[in-house]
Amino acid sequence: MHYCKSEVTYKNRTLQYHFFKCIDAIPVADWNQVNAAKQLFLTLPYLKTLEDTLSETIEFRYLIFYENNTPVAIAVTQLLHLNTAQTKLSEFPCKVSDALYHQFFKNTDIKVLVCGNLFSCGEHGFMFSNDLSPQIAFKCLSEALQKIRRAEENKPSFILIKEFWPSSFKHSDQFKEDDFREIQIDVNMVVPIAPSWTTFEDYLGAMKTKFRSRAKKVFKKSAAVHVKDFTALDIAQYTDEINTCYVSVLDKAAFQIGKLNATTFHHLKVNLKDFFIFKGYFLDDKLVGFTTAFIIEDAIEANHIGLDYEYNSSNAIYQRMLYDYVQLSIDYKVKTLILGRTAETIKSSIGAVPIAMKLYVRYGNVISNTILKPLISTITPSEYEIRNPFKKIS
């Protein structure tokens, strides 16, 4: 039932942890006691959806930490097998320098233990109760991940812990004491939703004339596009079209870790219901794109999109999608819209601002980990240009 059962000690606090190979083995009450706030990406229905639909390419693992038999922390990890001769590593999940690539990756099969969510950018891999300080929690997680790596029959080459917001840097830097190397990754583009925006017109009214005119041109150009909220049955009905649109976007990506598909989206809609939003974009009766979003506490996270690029330029579909995400955020009265990495300039033109993020990586071998340190310093986030679409507030 347990992949491993062990303990870690730090500052006279001893935590036991259980490491599960499959989600059905997890004691539900213990997991939910830690995730009492029901953080969406750590809920069992969400995690089970990923495991059920992606386990052919990704091995999922789960940890529960206990103190005196009381659950005090949970973590989600994935084991990835990568053949670097077939995989571009330039976005894993930041720009990797040529020196690092040739030193560690070139023409090799590597196994990586990832703590975090491969399909979402943010702190979705670890949660701990108020009974633990961040210092103790992160130290115990670090120790547990290293023990788990050593226990694997085919030991992972890397441990990767992803990825942290600036408000957590003070505590997450605890990992560096255990020889994890900090990597500054590409920024996350986030739109702060002003409380005064009760309608989309309020949002447009806050814009400079140039950007407001640009938005209106996008809606005019995309006037023939019909947007439909999909049910689970709709997703099932358009499975082939969804997969085609999704693959067309993935094919343009420099790096892919596991592929979601229409089956995953269907299960997400069934299991998460209104917390998962799927919109289809049609020209006449043809599906030419889709967007997905998750409702997470006081934010909306824009997630995966699909697009038929044959129609994108003539109908401004991608830009329309971005404005529709803003509309959705206003409708749900959330504080922030999280748009993720990439396309920084176009996202900034609708009001997104760059938020620096970082992750931590540790090579399994002591010698290689020492070599890794100077090479990590050559990794830098991608360059980008930022626009400010809003009027100055006096």
C-alpha positions in Angstrom: 0.0 0.0 0.0 2.8 2.4 0.9 5.7 2.9 -1.4 7.7 3.9 1.7 7.1 4.8 5.3 9.8 6.8 7.1 10.5 9.8 9.2 12.4 13.0 9.2 13.7 15.1 12.1 14.5 18.8 12.4 14.9 21.0 15.4 13.5 18.3 17.8 10.4 17.9 15.6 10.0 14.4 14.2 7.6 13.8 11.3 6.6 10.5 9.9 5.6 10.4 6.2 3.8 7.9 4.1 4.5 7.8 0.4 1.7 6.4 -1.8 2.0 5.0 -5.3 -1.6 5.6 -6.2 -4.4 8.0 -5.1 -6.8 5.2 -4.2 -4.4 4.2 -1.4 -4.6 7.6 0.3 -6.5 7.9 3.5 -9.0 10.5 2.4 -9.8 11.9 5.8 -6.1 12.5 6.6 -5.5 14.2 3.2 -8.6 16.4 3.5 -7.7 17.4 7.1 -4.6 19.1 5.8 -6.4 20.5 2.7 -9.3 21.8 4.7 -9.6 24.9 2.6 -10.0 22.7 -0.5 -7.2 24.2 -2.5 -8.4 23.0 -5.9 -5.1 21.6 -7.3 -4.6 19.5 -4.2 -8.1 18.1 -4.0 -8.4 14.4 -4.6 -10.9 14.6 -7.4 -8.5 16.8 -9.4 -5.5 14.7 -8.7 -7.4 11.5 -9.5 -8.4 12.9 -12.9 -4.8 13.5 -13.8 -3.7 10.0 -12.6 -6.6 8.3 -14.3 -5.9 10.0 -17.7 -2.1 10.5 -17.7 -0.6 7.5 -15.9 0.7 5.9 -19.1 3.3 8.7 -19.4 3.6 10.0 -15.8 4.0 8.2 -12.5 2.1 10.0 -9.7 3.2 9.9 -6.1 1.7 11.4 -2.9 3.0 12.1 0.6 1.3 12.6 3.9 3.3 13.8 6.8 2.2 13.0 10.4 3.3 14.3 13.8 2.1 12.2 16.7 -0.3 10.4 14.3 -1.9 13.7 13.3 -1.6 14.7 9.6 0.2 18.0 9.3 1.4 18.2 5.6 0.7 16.8 2.1 2.7 16.8 -1.1 2.2 15.8 -4.7 5.1 14.5 -6.8 5.5 13.1 -10.3 8.1 10.9 -11.8 9.0 11.8 -15.4 11.0 9.8 -17.9 12.5 12.0 -20.5 14.5 11.1 -23.6 16.5 14.2 -24.4 17.2 13.2 -27.9 13.5 13.5 -28.6 12.7 16.4 -26.2 13.5 20.0 -26.4 14.7 21.2 -23.0 14.8 24.9 -23.7 11.7 25.5 -21.6 12.1 23.1 -18.7 10.4 25.2 -17.4 12.8 28.0 -18.1 15.6 28.6 -20.6 18.4 26.1 -20.0 21.8 27.2 -21.2 23.9 25.2 -23.7 26.5 24.5 -21.1 24.0 22.9 -18.8 22.4 21.0 -21.6 25.7 19.5 -22.8 26.9 18.7 -19.3 23.8 16.9 -18.1 21.2 16.2 -20.7 22.5 15.6 -24.2 21.4 12.3 -25.7 20.4 10.7 -22.4 17.4 9.2 -20.8 16.8 11.0 -17.5 14.3 10.5 -14.7 13.1 13.5 -12.8 11.2 13.6 -9.4 9.0 16.7 -9.5 7.3 18.1 -6.5 4.6 20.5 -7.8 2.0 20.5 -10.5 3.3 20.0 -14.0 0.2 21.5 -15.6 -0.2 24.6 -13.5 2.2 27.4 -12.6 2.3 28.1 -8.8 2.5 26.6 -5.4 0.3 23.6 -5.9 2.6 20.8 -4.8 2.9 21.2 -1.0 0.6 22.3 1.8 1.2 22.2 5.6 -0.9 23.0 8.6 -0.4 25.9 11.0 1.1 23.5 13.5 4.3 23.6 11.4 6.5 26.6 10.7 7.5 27.2 7.1 11.1 26.5 8.1 10.3 23.1 9.5 7.8 22.2 6.8 10.2 22.9 3.9 13.1 21.2 5.6 11.1 18.1 6.2 9.9 18.1 2.6 13.4 18.4 1.3 14.7 15.5 3.5 11.7 13.3 2.5 12.2 14.0 -1.3 15.9 13.1 -1.0 15.0 9.8 0.8 12.4 9.0 -1.7 14.8 9.6 -4.6 17.3 7.2 -3.0 14.7 4.5 -2.4 13.7 4.4 -6.1 15.1 1.4 -7.9 15.9 3.5 -11.0 17.0 6.6 -9.1 15.8 10.0 -10.6 18.7 12.2 -11.8 17.0 15.3 -10.5 14.7 16.5 -7.8 12.7 19.6 -9.0 10.5 21.6 -6.6 8.2 24.0 -8.5 7.4 26.9 -8.2 7.2 29.8 -5.8 5.7 33.3 -5.7 7.8 36.2 -4.3 5.9 36.2 -1.0 7.3 32.7 -0.3 10.9 33.3 -1.3 12.0 34.0 2.3 10.9 30.6 3.3 11.4 28.6 0.2 15.1 29.6 0.1 15.3 27.1 3.0 15.9 24.5 0.2 19.3 26.0 -0.6 20.6 24.8 2.7 20.1 21.3 1.4 22.1 22.0 -1.8 19.1 22.8 -4.0 20.0 25.3 -6.6 17.6 28.3 -7.2 16.5 29.0 -10.7 14.8 32.2 -11.8 12.1 31.1 -14.3 10.1 33.0 -16.8 7.6 35.4 -15.2 4.0 34.6 -14.6 1.7 37.1 -16.2 -1.1 38.2 -13.8 -3.9 40.7 -14.2 -5.0 42.5 -11.0 -8.8 42.8 -11.3 -9.8 46.3 -9.9 -12.7 46.2 -7.5 -14.2 49.1 -9.6 -14.5 46.8 -12.6 -18.1 45.6 -12.2 -18.6 45.3 -15.9 -16.3 44.8 -18.9 -17.1 48.4 -19.9 -15.5 49.6 -16.6 -12.4 47.7 -17.6 -12.3 49.3 -21.0 -12.9 52.7 -19.5 -9.8 52.3 -17.4 -7.7 51.9 -20.5 -5.7 54.5 -22.5 -7.5 55.4 -25.8 -4.9 53.4 -27.8 -5.5 50.1 -26.0 -9.3 50.6 -25.7 -9.4 51.1 -29.5 -7.3 47.9 -29.9 -9.7 45.9 -27.8 -12.7 47.1 -29.8 -10.9 46.2 -33.0 -10.4 42.7 -31.7 -14.1 42.3 -30.9 -15.0 43.6 -34.3 -12.6 41.3 -36.0 -13.9 38.3 -34.0 -17.6 39.2 -34.4 -18.3 36.1 -36.3 -16.8 33.9 -33.6 -19.4 32.3 -31.3 -18.4 31.3 -27.8 -20.1 28.4 -26.0 -19.8 27.2 -22.4 -19.1 23.5 -22.7 -20.7 20.8 -20.5 -19.0 17.4 -20.0 -21.2 16.1 -22.8 -20.1 18.8 -25.2 -16.4 18.0 -24.5 -17.1 14.3 -25.3 -18.9 15.3 -28.5 -16.1 17.4 -29.8 -13.2 15.1 -28.7 -11.5 14.9 -32.1 -11.7 18.7 -32.7 -10.5 19.5 -29.2 -7.5 17.2 -29.6 -6.6 18.7 -33.0 -6.7 22.3 -31.7 -4.8 21.4 -28.6 -2.0 19.5 -30.5 -1.6 22.5 -32.9 -0.7 24.7 -29.8 1.5 22.0 -28.3 3.4 21.6 -31.5 4.5 25.3 -31.3 5.7 24.8 -27.7 9.5 24.4 -27.2 8.9 21.9 -24.4 6.2 19.4 -23.5 5.8 17.4 -20.3 3.0 15.0 -20.7 0.0 15.9 -22.8 -3.5 16.5 -21.5 -6.3 15.6 -24.0 -10.0 15.8 -24.4 -10.4 12.8 -22.1 -8.7 14.7 -19.3 -10.8 17.8 -19.9 -14.0 15.7 -19.9 -13.0 14.1 -16.6 -12.1 17.5 -15.1 -15.5 18.8 -16.0 -17.3 15.8 -14.5 -15.3 15.8 -11.3 -14.8 19.6 -10.7 -18.1 20.8 -12.2 -18.3 24.6 -12.0 -14.8 25.0 -10.7 -13.5 24.0 -14.2 -14.6 26.2 -17.1 -14.3 25.0 -20.7 -15.3 27.4 -23.5 -15.5 26.4 -27.2 -14.9 29.0 -30.0 -16.8 28.4 -33.2 -16.9 29.9 -36.7 -20.3 28.8 -38.1 -20.4 25.2 -36.8 -16.7 24.6 -36.8 -14.8 24.4 -33.5 -11.7 26.6 -34.1 -10.5 26.9 -30.5 -11.1 26.4 -26.8 -10.0 27.8 -23.5 -10.0 26.3 -20.0 -9.9 27.9 -16.6 -9.9 26.9 -13.0 -11.7 28.9 -10.2 -9.2 28.9 -7.3 -10.2 30.8 -4.2 -10.1 34.5 -5.2 -8.4 34.0 -8.5 -9.0 32.5 -11.9 -6.2 30.5 -13.5 -6.3 30.5 -17.3 -4.9 27.1 -18.2 -4.8 25.2 -21.4 -6.0 26.5 -24.8 -6.4 25.0 -28.2 -6.4 26.9 -31.5 -6.8 26.3 -35.2 -4.2 28.7 -36.5 -5.7 28.9 -39.9 -8.4 31.1 -38.5 -6.5 32.9 -35.8 -5.1 35.9 -37.6 -8.2 36.7 -39.7 -10.5 36.5 -36.6 -8.2 37.6 -33.8 -9.2 34.5 -31.9 -6.3 34.3 -29.4 -6.7 38.0 -28.5 -10.4 37.5 -28.1 -9.7 34.7 -25.7 -7.5 36.9 -23.5 -10.3 39.6 -23.3 -12.8 36.8 -22.5 -10.6 35.7 -19.6 -10.8 39.3 -18.2 -14.6 39.2 -18.7 -14.8 35.9 -16.8 -12.7 37.3 -13.9 -15.0 40.3 -13.6 -18.1 38.1 -13.7 -16.7 35.9 -10.9 -15.5 39.0 -8.9 -12.1 37.5 -8.3 -9.0 39.6 -7.4 -6.6 38.2 -9.9 -6.4 36.5 -13.3 -3.4 34.3 -13.7 -2.4 33.9 -17.3 0.8 31.9 -16.9 4.1 32.2 -18.7 4.8 33.0 -22.4 3.4 35.7 -24.7 4.3 38.4 -22.1 3.9 41.4 -24.4 0.4 40.6 -25.7 -0.7 39.6 -22.2 0.6 42.9 -20.8 -1.4 44.8 -23.4 -4.6 43.6 -21.7 -3.3 44.6 -18.3 -1.1 41.7 -17.1 2.0 42.4 -15.0 5.0 40.2 -14.7 5.5 38.3 -11.4 8.9 36.8 -10.8 8.9 33.1 -9.8 11.5 30.6 -9.1 12.0 26.9 -8.5 14.7 24.7 -6.9 16.6 21.8 -8.4 19.1 19.3 -7.0 21.1 16.8 -8.9 21.1 13.4 -7.2 24.8 12.9 -7.4 27.0 15.0 -5.0 29.7 15.7 -7.6 27.3 16.6 -10.3 25.4 18.8 -7.9 28.6 20.7 -7.3 29.1 21.1 -11.0 25.5 22.2 -11.4 25.9 25.2 -9.2 28.0 27.5 -11.5 26.0 26.3 -14.6 22.7 27.2 -12.9 23.9 30.8 -12.7 23.9 31.0 -16.5 20.1 30.3 -16.7 18.1 33.5 -17.0 14.4 34.2 -17.7 13.4 35.0 -21.2 13.5 38.7 -22.2 10.2 40.4 -22.9 8.7 43.8 -23.5 5.9 45.1 -21.3 3.0 47.4 -22.2 0.9 49.4 -19.8 -2.6 49.8 -21.2 -4.2 51.7 -18.3 -4.5 55.4 -17.6 -2.5 56.9 -14.8 -4.4 57.0 -11.5 -4.2 60.5 -9.9 
